[in-house]
Amino acid sequence: MFLLVKEGGFSSFEKELDFESYHFGPWSSEIYLDYPKTLEEIGVLKIEEEESTELDVDEIYSSDVIELREGKIKVFSLTKDGETFGKTFFERLSKEEKKKIEEIKKRWNHVALNELLNYVYFNYVKYIDRSKIREGIIPSISLEEEKEIIKKAIHERMIK
């Protein structure tokens, strides 16, 4: 969703989704908290909580599984109605919107988390500052460089 908003022509959703820097890359409370609950309530999304002690970060973030807390995960899946709704919604998009979605999916759906975050962190520097997994994903930087990145991100937020 982040890349669809930033690079896929869906910038009109930027304020609504309000991405911020977080532990595993850009994060939006709307996408993680608000929308899933609403979609579950109307019957198009199924959310299950499962025990998990063996999933690593790459496995969690390269699938439809989202980490809930240590030892637990949330699994999101579309219901039959959700699949129908998704297809109908997609068909109503313009040809250009469909093309952009397909391009983003084709480029990023099958890459490892570290490759995706390397791209995001390199191209969207303000989303680095709170990352817990940036080591090994982005090149090491000096303390001074990191301070400059953080100052720039704070400045951009104040202007926003």
GROMACS elastic network, one bead per residue, 0.5 to 0.9 nm:
[ bonds ]
;  ai    aj funct       b0    kb
    1     5     6  0.61738   500
    1     6     6  0.85656   500
    1    31     6  0.84872   500
    2     5     6  0.52614   500
    2     6     6  0.61379   500
    2     7     6  0.83338   500
    2    14     6  0.86655   500
    2    17     6  0.87716   500
    2    19     6  0.73776   500
    2    26     6  0.70417   500
    2    27     6  0.81988   500
    2    28     6  0.87306   500
    3     7     6  0.53584   500
    3     8     6  0.64015   500
    3   104     6  0.72266   500
    3   120     6  0.83661   500
    4     7     6  0.54829   500
    4     9     6  0.66487   500
    4    10     6  0.59417   500
    4    11     6  0.78835   500
    4   100     6  0.77515   500
    4   101     6  0.68819   500
    4   104     6  0.67327   500
    5     8     6  0.57685   500
    5     9     6  0.63544   500
    5    12     6  0.75703   500
    5    13     6  0.64627   500
    5    14     6  0.61703   500
    5    17     6  0.88872   500
    6     9     6  0.71595   500
    6    10     6  0.71156   500
    6    11     6  0.60306   500
    6    14     6  0.78216   500
    7    10     6  0.75793   500
    7    11     6  0.78600   500
    7   100     6  0.85223   500
    7   104     6  0.82257   500
    8    11     6  0.77273   500
    8    97     6  0.78680   500
    8   100     6  0.52360   500
    8   101     6  0.65914   500
    8   103     6  0.81404   500
    8   104     6  0.68100   500
    9    12     6  0.81095   500
    9    96     6  0.88356   500
    9    97     6  0.72087   500
    9   100     6  0.69686   500
    9   101     6  0.88710   500
   10    13     6  0.59961   500
   10    14     6  0.76917   500
   10    97     6  0.81641   500
   11    14     6  0.52303   500
   11    15     6  0.84033   500
   12    15     6  0.73120   500
   12    16     6  0.81873   500
   13    16     6  0.52846   500
   13    17     6  0.60429   500
   13    18     6  0.83284   500
   14    17     6  0.54053   500
   14    18     6  0.58474   500
   14    19     6  0.74466   500
   15    18     6  0.50644   500
   15    19     6  0.82615   500
   16    19     6  0.88391   500
   16    30     6  0.78464   500
   17    27     6  0.88846   500
   17    28     6  0.57971   500
   17    29     6  0.75530   500
   17    30     6  0.58195   500
   17    31     6  0.70038   500
   18    27     6  0.82145   500
   18    28     6  0.59425   500
   18    29     6  0.79541   500
   18    30     6  0.78870   500
   19    22     6  0.89842   500
   19    26     6  0.57490   500
   19    27     6  0.51539   500
   19    29     6  0.79644   500
   19    30     6  0.89332   500
   19   127     6  0.88116   500
   20    25     6  0.83674   500
   20    26     6  0.53846   500
   20    27     6  0.53362   500
   20    28     6  0.64794   500
   20   126     6  0.85081   500
   20   127     6  0.66364   500
   21    24     6  0.83464   500
   21    25     6  0.61470   500
   21    27     6  0.62906   500
   21   126     6  0.69597   500
   21   128     6  0.63733   500
   21   129     6  0.66313   500
   21   130     6  0.57928   500
   21   131     6  0.71623   500
   22    25     6  0.54498   500
   22    26     6  0.57738   500
   22    27     6  0.58569   500
   22   127     6  0.71246   500
   22   128     6  0.78606   500
   22   129     6  0.78336   500
   22   130     6  0.50612   500
   22   131     6  0.56327   500
   22   132     6  0.80659   500
   23    26     6  0.81390   500
   23    27     6  0.84024   500
   23   128     6  0.87078   500
   23   129     6  0.88312   500
   23   130     6  0.55245   500
   23   133     6  0.70373   500
   23   134     6  0.88906   500
   24    27     6  0.79130   500
   24   117     6  0.82551   500
   24   130     6  0.83334   500
   24   131     6  0.56302   500
   24   132     6  0.63919   500
   24   133     6  0.63720   500
   24   134     6  0.82457   500
   25   117     6  0.66475   500
   25   120     6  0.78576   500
   25   121     6  0.78821   500
   25   127     6  0.64087   500
   25   128     6  0.71618   500
   25   130     6  0.82376   500
   25   131     6  0.62549   500
   25   132     6  0.87499   500
   25   133     6  0.85560   500
   25   134     6  0.88315   500
   26   120     6  0.84450   500
   26   127     6  0.58761   500
   26   128     6  0.84676   500
   26   131     6  0.89369   500
   27    30     6  0.89205   500
   27    31     6  0.80161   500
   27    32     6  0.78783   500
   28    31     6  0.53731   500
   28    32     6  0.62857   500
   28    33     6  0.82356   500
   29    32     6  0.50846   500
   29    33     6  0.52380   500
   29    34     6  0.66076   500
   29    35     6  0.86603   500
   30    33     6  0.55309   500
   30    35     6  0.57415   500
   30    36     6  0.83962   500
   31    34     6  0.62412   500
   31    35     6  0.54446   500
   31    36     6  0.69180   500
   32    35     6  0.68753   500
   32    36     6  0.66038   500
   32    37     6  0.88703   500
   32    66     6  0.88762   500
   33    36     6  0.61159   500
   33    37     6  0.66245   500
   34    37     6  0.55988   500
   34    38     6  0.64656   500
   34    39     6  0.87949   500
   35    38     6  0.51708   500
   35    39     6  0.60239   500
   35    40     6  0.84737   500
   36    39     6  0.50756   500
   36    40     6  0.59964   500
   36    41     6  0.85355   500
   36    45     6  0.70014   500
   36    46     6  0.86217   500
   36    47     6  0.78677   500
   36    76     6  0.82220   500
   37    40     6  0.51017   500
   37    41     6  0.61757   500
   37    42     6  0.88291   500
   37    45     6  0.83685   500
   37    47     6  0.84781   500
   38    41     6  0.50546   500
   38    42     6  0.64211   500
   38    43     6  0.87088   500
   38    45     6  0.86702   500
   39    42     6  0.53228   500
   39    43     6  0.63034   500
   39    44     6  0.55160   500
   39    45     6  0.53356   500
   39    46     6  0.82968   500
   39    82     6  0.85187   500
   40    43     6  0.50670   500
   40    44     6  0.58451   500
   40    46     6  0.57897   500
   40    47     6  0.70546   500
   41    44     6  0.78242   500
   41    45     6  0.79883   500
   42    45     6  0.79078   500
   43    46     6  0.74700   500
   43    78     6  0.88519   500
   43    79     6  0.70739   500
   43    81     6  0.69922   500
   43    82     6  0.71770   500
   44    77     6  0.87023   500
   44    78     6  0.58437   500
   44    79     6  0.52121   500
   44    80     6  0.73288   500
   44    81     6  0.53861   500
   44    83     6  0.75196   500
   44    84     6  0.87791   500
   44    85     6  0.74775   500
   44    86     6  0.88866   500
   45    76     6  0.68576   500
   45    77     6  0.58260   500
   45    79     6  0.55154   500
   45    80     6  0.89609   500
   45    81     6  0.84499   500
   45    82     6  0.60870   500
   46    75     6  0.80448   500
   46    76     6  0.58306   500
   46    77     6  0.52527   500
   46    78     6  0.59498   500
   46    79     6  0.61765   500
   46    82     6  0.89567   500
   47    74     6  0.65188   500
   47    75     6  0.56864   500
   47    77     6  0.66479   500
   47    78     6  0.88160   500
   48    73     6  0.81850   500
   48    74     6  0.55739   500
   48    75     6  0.51788   500
   48    76     6  0.66928   500
   48    77     6  0.85230   500
   49    68     6  0.80796   500
   49    72     6  0.66217   500
   49    73     6  0.56260   500
   49    75     6  0.63064   500
   50    71     6  0.84207   500
   50    72     6  0.55631   500
   50    73     6  0.54021   500
   50    74     6  0.64396   500
   50    75     6  0.74078   500
   51    71     6  0.57124   500
   51    73     6  0.64915   500
   52    55     6  0.63813   500
   52    70     6  0.80319   500
   52    72     6  0.52564   500
   52    73     6  0.64377   500
   53    56     6  0.86155   500
   53    70     6  0.78329   500
   53    71     6  0.51893   500
   53    72     6  0.76585   500
   54    71     6  0.85792   500
   55    58     6  0.81561   500
   55    59     6  0.59927   500
   55    60     6  0.62688   500
   56    59     6  0.53551   500
   56    60     6  0.62134   500
   56    61     6  0.87472   500
   57    60     6  0.51204   500
   57    61     6  0.61459   500
   57    62     6  0.84130   500
   57    67     6  0.84978   500
   57   113     6  0.82132   500
   58    61     6  0.53828   500
   58    62     6  0.58846   500
   58    63     6  0.86879   500
   58   112     6  0.67794   500
   58   113     6  0.56855   500
   58   114     6  0.77900   500
   59    62     6  0.53134   500
   59    63     6  0.65185   500
   59    65     6  0.83590   500
   59   112     6  0.88425   500
   59   113     6  0.86030   500
   60    63     6  0.58790   500
   60    64     6  0.76231   500
   60    65     6  0.54183   500
   60    66     6  0.60518   500
   60    67     6  0.66418   500
   60    73     6  0.85123   500
   61    64     6  0.73606   500
   61    65     6  0.66224   500
   61    66     6  0.65664   500
   61    67     6  0.81140   500
   61   112     6  0.85149   500
   61   113     6  0.65073   500
   62    65     6  0.78586   500
   62   109     6  0.79402   500
   62   110     6  0.75811   500
   62   111     6  0.77326   500
   62   112     6  0.65749   500
   62   113     6  0.64079   500
   63    66     6  0.80013   500
   64    74     6  0.89713   500
   64    75     6  0.65042   500
   64    76     6  0.62959   500
   64    77     6  0.75556   500
   65    73     6  0.68592   500
   65    74     6  0.60723   500
   65    76     6  0.65762   500
   66    73     6  0.60075   500
   66    74     6  0.53646   500
   66    75     6  0.63410   500
   66    76     6  0.78232   500
   67    70     6  0.78202   500
   67    71     6  0.89441   500
   67    72     6  0.69752   500
   67    74     6  0.61392   500
   67    75     6  0.85865   500
   68    71     6  0.82948   500
   68    72     6  0.56887   500
   68    74     6  0.56537   500
   69    72     6  0.53214   500
   69    73     6  0.65463   500
   69    74     6  0.89245   500
   70    73     6  0.78908   500
   77    82     6  0.86355   500
   78    81     6  0.76026   500
   78    83     6  0.59113   500
   78    86     6  0.88094   500
   79    83     6  0.62635   500
   79    84     6  0.86611   500
   80    83     6  0.51923   500
   80    84     6  0.64356   500
   80    85     6  0.86562   500
   81    84     6  0.50896   500
   81    85     6  0.60324   500
   81    86     6  0.85013   500
   82    86     6  0.59490   500
   82    87     6  0.85281   500
   83    86     6  0.50912   500
   83    87     6  0.62097   500
   83    88     6  0.85861   500
   84    87     6  0.52642   500
   84    88     6  0.61577   500
   84    89     6  0.85360   500
   85    88     6  0.51207   500
   85    89     6  0.59776   500
   85    90     6  0.84880   500
   86    89     6  0.50975   500
   86    90     6  0.60269   500
   86    91     6  0.85621   500
   87    90     6  0.51273   500
   87    91     6  0.61761   500
   87    92     6  0.87713   500
   88    91     6  0.52053   500
   88    92     6  0.64802   500
   89    92     6  0.52713   500
   89    93     6  0.68480   500
   90    93     6  0.54334   500
   90    94     6  0.87087   500
   90    97     6  0.89780   500
   90    98     6  0.71249   500
   91    94     6  0.79664   500
   91    95     6  0.89315   500
   91    98     6  0.81953   500
   93    96     6  0.80463   500
   93    97     6  0.59510   500
   93    98     6  0.62143   500
   94    97     6  0.51621   500
   94    98     6  0.62710   500
   94    99     6  0.85863   500
   95    98     6  0.52353   500
   95    99     6  0.61971   500
   95   100     6  0.87773   500
   96    99     6  0.50147   500
   96   100     6  0.62321   500
   96   101     6  0.87221   500
   97   100     6  0.51495   500
   97   101     6  0.62717   500
   97   102     6  0.86326   500
   98   101     6  0.52133   500
   98   102     6  0.61866   500
   98   103     6  0.86214   500
   99   102     6  0.51451   500
   99   103     6  0.61407   500
   99   104     6  0.87322   500
  100   103     6  0.50637   500
  100   104     6  0.62412   500
  100   105     6  0.85639   500
  101   104     6  0.52777   500
  101   105     6  0.61092   500
  101   106     6  0.84790   500
  102   105     6  0.50976   500
  102   106     6  0.59062   500
  102   107     6  0.84912   500
  103   106     6  0.51272   500
  103   107     6  0.61231   500
  103   108     6  0.85972   500
  104   107     6  0.52415   500
  104   108     6  0.60479   500
  104   109     6  0.78168   500
  105   108     6  0.54020   500
  105   109     6  0.51337   500
  105   110     6  0.83313   500
  106   109     6  0.61531   500
  106   110     6  0.77420   500
  107   110     6  0.75180   500
  107   111     6  0.79257   500
  108   111     6  0.55832   500
  108   112     6  0.86741   500
  108   116     6  0.70122   500
  109   112     6  0.87650   500
  111   114     6  0.83060   500
  111   115     6  0.64019   500
  111   116     6  0.65226   500
  112   115     6  0.54000   500
  112   116     6  0.64223   500
  112   117     6  0.87393   500
  113   116     6  0.51384   500
  113   117     6  0.60331   500
  113   118     6  0.83460   500
  113   137     6  0.89982   500
  114   117     6  0.51401   500
  114   118     6  0.58436   500
  114   119     6  0.85547   500
  114   133     6  0.86866   500
  114   134     6  0.84722   500
  114   136     6  0.80682   500
  114   137     6  0.54313   500
  114   138     6  0.86240   500
  115   118     6  0.50505   500
  115   119     6  0.63581   500
  115   120     6  0.87469   500
  115   137     6  0.73477   500
  116   119     6  0.52535   500
  116   120     6  0.62842   500
  116   121     6  0.86043   500
  117   121     6  0.57117   500
  117   122     6  0.81133   500
  117   134     6  0.81030   500
  117   137     6  0.68436   500
  117   138     6  0.81272   500
  118   121     6  0.52841   500
  118   122     6  0.59375   500
  118   123     6  0.84705   500
  118   134     6  0.82593   500
  118   137     6  0.53795   500
  118   138     6  0.56070   500
  118   139     6  0.89087   500
  119   122     6  0.52367   500
  119   123     6  0.60628   500
  119   124     6  0.81819   500
  119   138     6  0.88189   500
  120   123     6  0.52503   500
  120   124     6  0.54469   500
  120   125     6  0.76155   500
  120   127     6  0.78547   500
  120   128     6  0.87798   500
  121   124     6  0.51974   500
  121   125     6  0.51598   500
  121   126     6  0.77255   500
  121   127     6  0.62952   500
  121   128     6  0.57990   500
  121   134     6  0.84538   500
  121   137     6  0.85526   500
  121   138     6  0.70978   500
  122   125     6  0.58454   500
  122   128     6  0.87808   500
  122   138     6  0.73855   500
  124   127     6  0.60790   500
  124   128     6  0.79599   500
  125   128     6  0.57558   500
  125   129     6  0.81946   500
  125   149     6  0.67968   500
  125   150     6  0.88095   500
  125   152     6  0.88725   500
  125   153     6  0.78225   500
  126   129     6  0.66672   500
  126   149     6  0.66391   500
  126   150     6  0.69516   500
  126   152     6  0.72736   500
  126   154     6  0.83638   500
  126   156     6  0.84975   500
  127   130     6  0.72635   500
  127   131     6  0.76166   500
  127   153     6  0.80420   500
  128   131     6  0.54568   500
  128   134     6  0.73148   500
  128   149     6  0.82774   500
  128   150     6  0.84333   500
  129   132     6  0.89517   500
  129   146     6  0.78957   500
  129   149     6  0.76408   500
  129   150     6  0.62416   500
  129   153     6  0.84062   500
  131   134     6  0.57098   500
  131   135     6  0.88581   500
  132   135     6  0.78290   500
  133   136     6  0.76945   500
  133   137     6  0.72197   500
  134   137     6  0.50000   500
  134   138     6  0.57909   500
  134   139     6  0.85186   500
  134   140     6  0.89135   500
  135   138     6  0.63925   500
  135   139     6  0.76593   500
  135   140     6  0.73262   500
  136   139     6  0.68403   500
  136   140     6  0.79525   500
  137   140     6  0.89639   500
  138   141     6  0.85724   500
  141   144     6  0.80950   500
  141   145     6  0.60440   500
  141   146     6  0.64953   500
  142   145     6  0.51488   500
  142   146     6  0.62411   500
  142   147     6  0.86264   500
  143   146     6  0.50382   500
  143   147     6  0.61322   500
  143   148     6  0.86669   500
  144   147     6  0.50595   500
  144   148     6  0.62990   500
  144   149     6  0.87330   500
  145   148     6  0.51106   500
  145   149     6  0.63080   500
  145   150     6  0.87529   500
  146   149     6  0.50543   500
  146   150     6  0.62423   500
  146   151     6  0.85821   500
  147   150     6  0.51428   500
  147   151     6  0.60560   500
  147   152     6  0.85201   500
  148   151     6  0.50480   500
  148   152     6  0.60573   500
  148   153     6  0.85757   500
  149   152     6  0.51487   500
  149   153     6  0.62345   500
  149   154     6  0.87055   500
  150   153     6  0.50490   500
  150   154     6  0.61578   500
  150   155     6  0.85090   500
  151   154     6  0.51239   500
  151   155     6  0.60499   500
  151   156     6  0.85733   500
  152   155     6  0.50509   500
  152   156     6  0.61340   500
  152   157     6  0.86319   500
  153   156     6  0.51089   500
  153   157     6  0.62325   500
  153   158     6  0.87210   500
  154   157     6  0.50916   500
  154   158     6  0.62535   500
  154   159     6  0.87513   500
  155   158     6  0.51522   500
  155   159     6  0.63554   500
  155   160     6  0.86731   500
  156   159     6  0.52122   500
  156   160     6  0.61901   500
